[in-house]
Amino acid sequence: MRSKLVATLAALSLASGLAPAVADDGAALYKAKCAVCHGANGEGKPAMQAPAIKDTKLEVQQIVDHLMKGEPTSKPPHVKGISGLNEGQATAIAEYVKTLK
């Protein structure tokens, strides 16, 4: 139910032109799903062998694909898609990641 609410809010935000709300959703999702490994500011955690993702050269869609489909050569959890993440949420995370400098 929560994922439906987040997706609905993201869709409404886009439809109404409230881009900051989408960024906020991306930030919250990043904090919940990504920050434990990649750091609060995308700085990475070498002790965990989790790479820095701030200033990534990847495009938003490449990040979305990585989150949704995974890559066999990546470390878990990125060997496959992130469980419980829909495409709207992945896009919000990817757009937030692109803001990390």
Secondary structure, DSSP 4 states (H G I P E B T S, - for coil): -HHHHHHHHHHHHHHHT-HHHHHHHHHHHHHHHTHHHH-TTS--BGGGTBPP-TT--S-HHHHHHHHHH--TTSPTTTTSPPTT--HHHHHHHHHHHTT--
